[in-house]
Amino acid sequence: MRKNSVPVVAAALSLAWLLQAPPANAADKSEAASAEVSEALKATSVTAKLIDKLGADALRIKVSVSGETATLSGEVAKSPSQGLAEQVALSVEGIKKVDNKVTVKEAAGPAAASEASVSNVALEMKVKAILLTEVGTNALKIEVEVVDGVVSLRGKLDNPDSAKAAIEKTRSIKGVKKVVNLLS
């Protein structure tokens, strides 16, 4: 998964939601809707930048925008992220003031799980890419799952040599602690 794909997906989903809003009937409603759309776009931009700059630490930050003020709330696991979140929000066009209500709560539970999830997904993508280049189209028949460096390979391959090659190649990848062979 590419580093910048999360902000792009977040922006696309927010835009899709905004486009589903019912059309305004009067000029007052149109102006209010325009301001609401503008604020939602600013909030989406702030959120996307937070994820890009803070990574998993930004996943528990909620952003709302009113006019030119962004309000940040939620928790971060790392103390430096608290101040950085404010600076990131101020870097978004149209944001002049930040009400930073973000608190620091040491990484445990959800934050730690988020960091682990990011690592698991990164290793899974690495394994899939290497299998595609080394095993070819047979790699499309292999499901890869990663949990804390333990890689499970499952699927049905026509050729036992392909399964053997996939397992050997996976074992040689940096970060793989163990390979669970569920190939048949």
N, C-alpha and C positions, 0 to 999 in steps of 0.2 A: 504494500500500500504506500503510495507516495505521501510524503510529508504534508504537502499542500492540499491533499484531496479532502480532508475534513472541512477546512474553511470553504472550499468550493461547494461541497455537498450542503453545508449549513446555509450558505447563501442561496443556493438553488431551492432548497426546501422552503426557506423563508419567503422567497420571491413567489413560489407557487402558492403558498398560503395567502400572500397579499393579493395575488391576482384573482383569488376566489371570492374576495370581498364583494358584496353586492354593490351595484352602482348607486351613487348618490342622486337624490331627486332634486335637491335645491342647491343654490349657490353656497349657503351656509354649510350644508352637509358636504359639499364638494371641497370647501376649504378645510373643514375639519378632517375629512378623509385624507386630503393631501398632506396635512400636518401629521396625521397618524401614520401614513405610509412613510413619510420622511423620517419620523422618529423610529419606526420599525427597521428601516434600512440602516439607520445609524447604529441601532442596537445590534443588528446582524453584523455590521462591519466591525464593531467593537469585539463582539464574541469571536468572530473569525480571526481577528488579530491576536486576541488573547490565546486562543488555541495554538496559533502559529508560533507565538513567542514563549508561552508558558508550558505547552504540551499538556500532559495529563493533569497538571496542577490547575488548569483552567476549567476542567470539566465540571467543577462544583461552583463556578461563579455564575450568578444570574445577572443579566444586564437589562436595565430599563432606561429609556431616554424620554425626557420631557424638555422640549425646546432644545436648548444647547447644553443641557445638563445630563450627564450619564450617571446613573446610580448603580453601583456595583455592590452585590451582597453575596453571601455564601462563605465558603471556607477554602483555604489553600493549605497545603501541607508544609510548604517551605516559606519561611519568614520573608526572604527577599521578594517572593512573588507578590506579596501584599502591596508593596510600594510600586513594583514594576507594573502591576495591573492598572494602577492609576495613570502612570506615564503612557502605557499602551493606549488607554482610552482617550487621553488627551491628544494622541497622535492621529486620531480619526478626524477627518474633515467635518466641521460642523459642531464638534464637541469643544466647548470653551471651559466647562467646569465639570468636576467629578466629585460626587458624594461617595466616598469609599467606605463602605460598611463591611468590607471583607475582613474576616478574622483568620487567625492562624491556628490550625489544629494539626498537631504532628501526624505524619503519615502512619495510618493504621486503618485497617478495614478498607472502606471504599477507595481511598486515595492510593493505598498500597496495591489494591487490586487493579486499579486503573493503570498504574505503572507496569505491573506484571502483564496486564492485557496488551499494552503497547509493545512490550518485549516479545510476548508470545506471537502476536500478529506479524511483527517484523521478521521473526525467525521462520514462521510459516511461509511468508512470501519468499524468503530466501531459499528455503527448501524446494518450494514449487518451481521457482525459476531455474534452479540447478537441475532438478529432475527433468524439466522440459528440455534443457539443452543437452543433457547427458543420456536420457532414456528415450527421448523423442515423443511420438504420439502416445505411446503406452503410458506416459506420465499423466495423460488426461483421464485415465481410468483409475488413478490413485488419489484417494482422499487423504489429505494431510491434516493432522490435528496436533497442536503443540500446547503443552502445559508445563511451565517451569523448566523448559529445556528438554523435556521428554517428548519425542516425536512419535506419533502413531501413524503408520501407513496402512491403509486398508483399501481393498479393491480386488477385482478379479482380473488377472492378467493371463493372456493366452500362452505366454512364453515364460517358463521358470527362470531363464537367464535374465530376463528383464527385471523380474522381482529381485533376484540376487544383486543385480547392478544397482537398482534403486536403493536397496538397503545399505550396500557398501558405500555408495555415494553420500547418502544421508548421514551415515556415521562419521564421514570425513569432514562434515561441515562444522565450522567453528560455532560454538554455542550449543551444539547438540550434546546432551548428557547421556541419552539412552535412546535406542530405537526399538519400538514395539512393532513387531511384524505381524500384521493382521491380513497380509496379502494371501490370496489363494489362486 
